[in-house]
Amino acid sequence: MTRYEKITSLNDEFLSLIQVGFIPLHLLDWKVYYEAYLQEIKKSKTSEAINMIAANYDVSRRQVQRIVAYMES
């Protein structure tokens, strides 16, 4: 099970854990970026998808690559 699958399996509990400070807030952002990446990867190659997400969310290409690697591990 990947980290993304584990996060999505938590459903509303994920938000509760963020509210109490058990899970860092930036993971919610990362989840949004990764979900956008999954949608974009259906339409284009990996490198193009990473470029699109980086441009749309104003983060670096390298940060998007790290997020993808984190969520897929």
N, C-alpha and C positions, 0 to 999 in steps of 0.2 A: 504494500500500500504506500503510495507516495504521500508527501506532506500535503499536497493539494487535496487529495482524496480524503485524508484525515480531517482537514479543515472543513471541507464541505459536509462531511458526515456529522460534524458537531452541530450544524444548523444554528438555531437560536442560542445554543449554549456558547458558541464562539463569541457572539456579541456580549454575552454575560461575563465571560472570562476576560474580555477586553475592558469592560466597565469596572471590574474589580481590580484591574491592573495585573492580572496573572499572565496575560498575553499582551505583548507590546502592540500599540495602536498601528504602527507601520505595517504590520502583517495584514491588516484590512486593506490598506492601499495596495500592497503587493498582490493580494488576492484579486483586486480589481484589474490591475495591470496584467496579471497572468490570464485572467478570463478574456480580456481584450486580445491578448496574444493568441489564445486558442481560437478565437473567432477569425483573426487575421490570417493565421496559418492555413486555414481552409482555402483562402483565396490566393495566397502567394507563397513564395519560398521563405525559408526560415530567416535569412538575412534581411529580406524585404519586410517581413513581419516585425522583426526587431526594430528596424529603422522607423516604421510607421508608429509603433507604440511609443518609442522614445520621443518622436516629434509630437505626437498627440498629447502626451502627458508631461512634456517638458522635463524628461529625465535623460540621463546619458545612455548611450547604446550599451555601455559596459554594465550599467546598473540593471538594465532590462535582461541582459545575459545572466547576471547573477541571480536575479529573481526567478528566471526560468529554471536555472540549474537547481536552485533551492527548492522550488515547488515540485520539481520532477525527481528529487532524491527521496 
